[in-house]
Amino acid sequence: MQNETVKWSVSTIDDLVASSFSEIIQAQPAIEILLIGCGAFGKLIEPEIFINLKDAFVAVETMNTGAACRTFNVLIAEDRRVAAALIPVE
């Protein structure tokens, strides 16, 4: 499993577009779960983005960024193939 941190050019949930997740979709080994930390509050992502990730067999969970960090740590400890896309808390 590859551990990598990549700078993300997204600063708000409204900046998300389908191409924001191209590296997640193309990751090898494949990512099972994507946690999206939406900042201070959890929000839903656009249906098009959700569908693109689902079509790539990536489960998506959106939540506030603090919860995404905690959940990421638990899933990594369970040896799950997980990625976290985190938007800063302002």
Secondary structure, DSSP 8 states (H G I E B T S, - for coil): -----------SGGG--GGGGHHHHH-SS--SEEEEEESSS-----HHHHHHHHHTT-EEEEE-HHHHHHHHHHHHHTT--EEEEEE---
